[in-house]
Amino acid sequence: MDKVRIVFAGVGGMGQMAHLKNYVILPDCEVVAIIEAREKLGKAVAQRYGITNVFTSVEDFKKANISFDGFVSAQQYRNQKNIMKELYSFGLPVLSEKPISLGIETGKELLALAKANGVTHVVGYHKRSDPAMEFGKELADQWKASNKFGNFRYLRATMPAGDWVANGFDGMISTDDPYPPCDWEPDVNYFENAEFNTYYDVFVNYYIHQINALRLLLGEDYNITYAEKTKTLLVAESISGKPAIIEMSPWSNTIDWQETYLLAFDKGWILIELPCPLVSNQPGKVTIYEDNGEHSTPIKWSPTLPHVHAMKNQAMNYIKFIKGEKSAKCTSDDAVKDLENVRQYVELLEKL
């Protein structure tokens, strides 16, 4: 196919600034329609980007019988259960924001429904598409396979609170359309103390990226084994017994973003540093330390990465997936496992 034809379901803040603006500039992509319940907003965004077809519902879009190849759905996660059931009916790929849902049961229901409709639901963990994460992951896999730097020993993720926007919403179109009523997914009821049901929701919204990144970098599933009262440290163990931790806001930043992932080996390490989520044209950074005796002195080095940010590269990766040139970065199978890991963690907190 010369151009992949994409339909956008939702063009609010994240829909516009994290997703749409990246798809419309790709030479092998054409956004052929917008579905947005807020009519004025949908029309205004379509006018800016030269998109001809605008609809206020999936039902109206379906009646138009427009040819397309996949959806991008930028919805609040408590609305995923509603919109996905409609989008799956087309039998074409869907990329959505993270997480797949709030509750595990809803996530499993969507997973089963997607498979029943022959749909690959790609969940937008955009950090997987940062050039630094891609480079670091590939290098770590090479080290694990070759044993050149000894055994893989340990993974540490550090995620301080910071400025995740970095002016990324500048230029966003807003209108006075009232947001239509939605049948939001209800609160979970996993824990006897309501406080922990609320905290589960907060954690799913904020730290689900790091939960997912552990699985990516470990290269296998894992379980949460330890939690502590300050909610600063989470400890996990992979299926093969490798330890991992997430440090959750051990400090905070006002205008910076300092998210890092350290993969430690017997004779070296790989450090991945990611920029804030909505930064443009800036990849993360990778620093590699090698001390395996091949050189007279240890070596520390960093690759020069392309000036492509994670959200744009995610769009490029999704288009390549639809073309059959790449596999999906993260599907709903892993996204459901992420929710299960969060529940494990909060269960440990509740027992303290």
C-alpha positions as CSV (number, residue, x, y, z in Angstrom):
1,M,0.0,0.0,0.0
2,D,1.3,3.5,-0.9
3,K,-0.4,5.2,2.1
4,V,-1.9,3.7,5.2
5,R,-5.4,5.2,5.8
6,I,-6.0,6.0,9.4
7,V,-9.2,7.0,11.2
8,F,-8.9,9.0,14.5
9,A,-11.4,8.3,17.2
10,G,-11.0,11.2,19.6
11,V,-9.1,14.5,19.0
12,G,-9.0,16.0,22.5
13,G,-5.7,17.1,24.1
14,M,-3.8,13.9,23.7
15,G,-5.5,13.0,20.5
16,Q,-4.3,16.2,18.9
17,M,-0.9,16.8,20.5
18,A,0.4,13.4,21.2
19,H,-1.0,11.5,18.2
20,L,-2.7,13.4,15.3
21,K,0.0,15.9,14.7
22,N,2.5,13.1,14.3
23,Y,0.4,11.0,11.8
24,V,-0.5,13.9,9.5
25,I,3.1,14.6,8.7
26,L,4.1,11.0,7.8
27,P,4.5,10.6,4.0
28,D,3.1,7.0,4.1
29,C,0.0,7.9,6.1
30,E,-3.3,9.6,5.3
31,V,-5.8,10.5,8.0
32,V,-9.1,10.0,6.2
33,A,-11.6,10.7,9.0
34,I,-12.1,12.0,12.5
35,I,-14.7,10.6,14.9
36,E,-15.2,13.2,17.7
37,A,-18.4,13.4,19.9
38,R,-17.8,17.2,20.3
39,E,-19.0,18.4,16.9
40,K,-17.3,21.9,16.9
41,L,-14.0,20.5,18.1
42,G,-14.0,17.7,15.4
43,K,-14.7,20.2,12.7
44,A,-12.1,22.7,13.9
45,V,-9.4,20.0,14.1
46,A,-10.3,18.6,10.7
47,Q,-10.1,22.1,9.2
48,R,-6.6,22.7,10.6
49,Y,-5.2,19.4,9.2
50,G,-7.2,19.2,6.0
51,I,-9.2,16.2,6.9
52,T,-12.4,15.9,4.9
53,N,-14.6,13.5,6.8
54,V,-15.8,14.3,10.3
55,F,-18.3,12.3,12.4
56,T,-19.7,12.6,15.9
57,S,-20.2,8.8,16.4
58,V,-18.8,5.5,15.2
59,E,-22.3,4.6,14.0
60,D,-22.4,7.6,11.6
61,F,-18.9,6.8,10.4
62,K,-19.8,3.3,9.6
63,K,-22.7,4.4,7.4
64,A,-20.3,6.5,5.3
65,N,-18.5,3.3,4.2
66,I,-15.1,4.9,4.0
67,S,-12.2,2.7,3.1
68,F,-9.4,2.7,5.7
69,D,-6.7,0.5,7.3
70,G,-6.7,1.1,11.0
71,F,-7.8,3.2,13.9
72,V,-6.1,5.5,16.4
73,S,-8.2,5.9,19.5
74,A,-7.2,8.5,22.0
75,Q,-9.7,8.0,24.8
76,Q,-9.7,8.3,28.6
77,Y,-9.0,4.8,29.9
78,R,-12.3,4.6,31.7
79,N,-14.0,5.0,28.3
80,Q,-12.0,2.3,26.5
81,K,-14.6,-0.4,27.1
82,N,-17.3,1.6,25.3
83,I,-15.4,2.7,22.2
84,M,-13.3,-0.5,21.7
85,K,-16.4,-2.7,21.3
86,E,-17.5,-0.5,18.4
87,L,-14.1,-0.2,16.8
88,Y,-13.3,-4.0,17.0
89,S,-16.4,-4.7,14.9
90,F,-14.5,-3.4,11.8
91,G,-11.9,-6.2,12.1
92,L,-9.0,-3.8,11.6
93,P,-6.0,-2.8,13.8
94,V,-6.6,-0.3,16.7
95,L,-4.0,1.7,18.6
96,S,-5.2,3.2,21.8
97,E,-3.8,5.1,24.7
98,K,-2.6,3.3,27.8
99,P,-3.8,1.6,29.9
100,I,-6.2,-0.8,28.1
101,S,-8.8,-0.3,30.9
102,L,-9.1,0.4,34.6
103,G,-10.2,-3.1,35.8
104,I,-8.5,-6.4,35.0
105,E,-11.9,-8.0,34.1
106,T,-12.6,-5.3,31.5
107,G,-9.2,-5.7,30.0
108,K,-9.7,-9.4,29.7
109,E,-13.1,-8.9,28.1
110,L,-11.6,-6.5,25.6
111,L,-8.7,-8.9,24.9
112,A,-11.1,-11.7,24.2
113,L,-13.3,-9.6,22.0
114,A,-10.4,-8.3,20.0
115,K,-9.3,-11.8,19.3
116,A,-12.8,-12.9,18.4
117,N,-12.9,-10.1,15.8
118,G,-9.4,-10.8,14.5
119,V,-8.2,-7.5,15.7
120,T,-4.7,-6.6,17.0
121,H,-5.2,-4.0,19.7
122,V,-1.9,-2.1,20.0
123,V,-1.6,-0.3,23.3
124,G,0.2,3.0,23.1
125,Y,3.1,2.6,25.6
126,H,5.0,5.2,23.6
127,K,8.2,4.8,25.8
128,R,8.8,1.5,23.9
129,S,9.2,3.6,20.8
130,D,11.7,6.1,22.1
131,P,14.9,5.6,20.1
132,A,16.8,5.3,23.4
133,M,14.6,2.6,24.6
134,E,14.8,0.7,21.3
135,F,18.6,1.0,21.2
136,G,19.0,0.0,24.9
137,K,16.6,-2.9,24.7
138,E,18.3,-4.3,21.5
139,L,21.8,-3.9,23.1
140,A,20.7,-5.5,26.3
141,D,19.3,-8.5,24.4
142,Q,22.6,-8.9,22.6
143,W,24.5,-8.8,25.9
144,K,22.2,-11.4,27.4
145,A,22.5,-13.7,24.4
146,S,26.3,-13.4,24.0
147,N,27.2,-13.3,27.8
148,K,30.0,-10.9,26.7
149,F,29.6,-8.9,29.8
150,G,28.5,-11.7,32.1
151,N,25.1,-12.4,33.5
152,F,22.2,-10.0,33.5
153,R,21.8,-9.1,37.2
154,Y,19.4,-6.4,37.9
155,L,16.9,-3.8,36.5
156,R,16.2,-0.4,38.2
157,A,13.6,2.1,37.0
158,T,13.5,5.5,38.6
159,M,10.5,7.7,37.9
160,P,10.4,11.1,39.8
161,A,7.4,13.3,39.3
162,G,8.1,16.1,36.9
163,D,6.9,18.2,34.0
164,W,5.5,15.6,31.6
165,V,4.0,18.2,29.2
166,A,7.0,20.5,28.5
167,N,4.7,22.9,26.6
168,G,3.5,20.0,24.5
169,F,-0.1,21.3,24.5
170,D,0.9,24.7,22.8
171,G,-1.3,25.2,19.8
172,M,-4.0,22.8,20.9
173,I,-7.5,23.6,19.5
174,S,-10.2,24.0,22.2
175,T,-13.9,24.7,21.8
176,D,-16.8,25.2,24.1
177,D,-18.5,22.0,23.2
178,P,-19.8,20.3,26.4
179,Y,-18.3,16.8,26.8
180,P,-21.1,14.3,26.2
181,P,-22.1,12.0,29.0
182,C,-20.2,8.7,29.1
183,D,-20.7,5.4,30.7
184,W,-17.4,5.4,32.4
185,E,-16.0,2.2,33.7
186,P,-16.7,2.1,37.5
187,D,-14.2,2.1,40.3
188,V,-12.6,-1.3,41.0
189,N,-13.6,-3.1,44.2
190,Y,-10.6,-5.3,44.7
191,F,-9.7,-4.1,48.2
192,E,-11.6,-3.9,51.5
193,N,-10.3,-0.4,52.2
194,A,-11.7,2.1,49.7
195,E,-8.5,4.0,49.9
196,F,-6.6,1.3,48.1
197,N,-9.2,1.0,45.3
198,T,-8.6,4.8,44.8
199,Y,-4.8,4.3,44.9
200,Y,-5.0,1.5,42.4
201,D,-6.7,3.9,39.9
202,V,-4.0,6.6,40.6
203,F,-1.2,4.1,40.1
204,V,-2.7,2.7,36.9
205,N,-2.9,6.2,35.5
206,Y,0.6,7.3,36.4
207,Y,3.0,4.4,36.8
208,I,1.6,1.9,34.3
209,H,4.3,2.9,31.8
210,Q,7.0,1.8,34.2
211,I,5.2,-1.5,35.0
212,N,5.1,-2.2,31.3
213,A,8.7,-1.1,30.8
214,L,9.9,-3.7,33.3
215,R,8.4,-6.5,31.2
216,L,10.0,-5.1,28.1
217,L,13.5,-4.8,29.5
218,L,13.4,-8.0,31.6
219,G,12.2,-9.8,28.4
220,E,9.8,-11.9,30.4
221,D,6.8,-11.8,32.8
222,Y,7.3,-11.0,36.5
223,N,5.6,-10.8,39.9
224,I,5.6,-8.0,42.5
225,T,7.2,-9.3,45.6
226,Y,7.6,-6.3,48.0
227,A,6.0,-3.0,48.8
228,E,6.7,-0.5,51.6
229,K,4.6,2.1,53.5
230,T,5.9,5.3,51.8
231,K,4.9,4.0,48.4
232,T,8.4,4.9,47.1
233,L,9.8,1.5,46.2
234,L,8.3,-1.5,44.4
235,V,10.3,-4.7,44.1
236,A,9.7,-7.4,41.5
237,E,11.1,-10.7,40.4
238,S,11.1,-12.1,36.9
239,I,10.0,-15.6,36.1
240,S,13.6,-16.6,35.8
241,G,14.5,-15.0,39.1
242,K,16.0,-11.6,38.1
243,P,15.3,-8.7,40.5
244,A,13.8,-5.4,39.4
245,I,12.7,-2.3,41.2
246,I,10.7,0.8,40.5
247,E,11.6,3.9,42.4
248,M,8.4,6.0,42.4
249,S,9.0,9.7,42.9
250,P,11.9,9.5,45.3
251,W,12.2,13.3,44.5
252,S,10.2,15.7,42.4
253,N,11.1,18.1,39.6
254,T,9.4,21.4,38.7
255,I,10.5,21.8,35.1
256,D,12.5,18.7,34.4
257,W,11.9,15.0,33.6
258,Q,14.4,12.5,35.0
259,E,13.1,9.0,34.1
260,T,15.8,6.3,33.9
261,Y,16.2,2.6,33.4
262,L,19.5,0.9,34.5
263,L,20.2,-2.7,33.3
264,A,23.1,-4.1,35.3
265,F,25.4,-7.0,34.1
266,D,28.4,-8.6,35.8
267,K,30.9,-6.5,33.8
268,G,28.9,-3.4,32.6
269,W,25.7,-1.6,32.5
270,I,23.3,0.2,30.2
271,L,21.5,3.3,31.3
272,I,18.5,4.6,29.4
273,E,17.3,8.2,30.1
274,L,14.0,9.3,28.7
275,P,12.7,12.8,28.0
276,C,9.3,14.0,29.1
277,P,6.4,12.4,27.2
278,L,5.3,15.4,25.0
279,V,8.7,16.7,24.1
280,S,9.2,17.1,20.3
281,N,12.2,16.0,18.1
282,Q,14.2,14.8,21.1
283,P,15.0,11.2,21.8
284,G,16.2,9.8,25.0
285,K,19.9,9.1,25.8
286,V,21.7,5.8,26.3
287,T,25.0,5.5,28.2
288,I,26.9,2.2,28.1
289,Y,29.7,1.1,30.5
290,E,31.9,-1.8,29.5
291,D,34.4,-3.4,31.9
292,N,35.0,-6.9,30.6
293,G,38.8,-6.9,30.3
294,E,38.9,-6.5,26.5
295,H,40.4,-3.0,26.9
296,S,43.2,-1.7,29.0
297,T,40.7,0.6,30.7
298,P,36.9,0.4,31.1
299,I,34.9,2.3,28.4
300,K,31.9,4.5,28.8
301,W,30.1,5.6,25.6
302,S,26.8,6.9,24.2
303,P,25.3,6.5,20.7
304,T,24.1,9.4,18.7
305,L,20.4,8.8,18.2
306,P,18.1,10.4,15.5
307,H,16.1,13.5,16.3
308,V,12.8,11.7,16.6
309,H,10.6,11.7,19.7
310,A,8.8,8.7,21.1
311,M,5.3,9.8,20.1
312,K,6.3,10.3,16.4
313,N,8.3,7.1,16.3
314,Q,5.3,5.3,17.8
315,A,3.2,6.6,14.9
316,M,5.8,5.4,12.5
317,N,6.0,2.0,14.1
318,Y,2.2,1.6,14.0
319,I,2.1,2.5,10.3
320,K,4.9,-0.1,9.6
321,F,2.9,-2.7,11.6
322,I,-0.2,-2.1,9.5
323,K,2.0,-2.5,6.4
324,G,3.3,-5.8,7.7
325,E,6.9,-4.4,8.0
326,K,7.1,-4.6,11.8
327,S,5.5,-6.4,14.7
328,A,3.3,-4.6,17.2
329,K,5.2,-2.9,20.0
330,C,2.8,-3.9,22.7
331,T,-0.6,-5.6,22.4
332,S,-3.5,-6.0,24.8
333,D,-2.1,-9.3,26.1
334,D,0.7,-7.5,27.8
335,A,-1.5,-4.6,28.8
336,V,-3.8,-6.9,30.8
337,K,-0.7,-8.4,32.6
338,D,0.3,-4.8,33.5
339,L,-3.0,-4.4,35.4
340,E,-2.5,-7.7,37.1
341,N,0.9,-6.5,38.3
342,V,-0.6,-3.3,39.7
343,R,-3.2,-5.3,41.6
344,Q,-0.3,-7.5,43.1
345,Y,1.4,-4.4,44.3
346,V,-1.6,-2.8,45.9
347,E,-2.5,-6.1,47.6
348,L,0.9,-6.0,49.2
349,L,0.4,-2.4,50.3
350,E,-2.9,-3.2,51.9
351,K,-1.3,-6.0,54.0
352,L,1.2,-3.6,55.6
